[in-house]
Amino acid sequence: MRALVLLFAFAVPAHAAGWEMRDGDEPLGMTDVTAFLMENEVRFYDGGQSEYGPDGAYAYIYDGGDRAEGRYRIESDGEVCVDFVNGFSRCDLYVRNGQRVLLIDQKGDRYPLR
């Protein structure tokens, strides 16, 4: 049993460690997530969207137009971390699962992109 646990621990990609992954999830690495965020609109099904500027500026625009702004950085493992102007911070992971791209937050909540 111990060997099975060790085998599973090594089977999980390093950049996926600690994230609640599901079958088929393929985390976007640093290069892929950078390209994805610069080339695509990041829109969610709740009507909100994230904007990532090339200079590190970040804004989440709620469905009603309110904004939460901050600065983002992309870690070497592909995590996208945001430091908001209100002092709150968080890191997210973008994954591809089949034809879909999803954002997974640190709590394990999954947000498919439109």
Summary of the structure (lengths in Angstrom):
residues: 114
radius of gyration: 15.2
end to end distance: 41.5
largest distance: 52.7
contacts: 273
relative contact order: 0.19
helix: 20%
strand: 41%
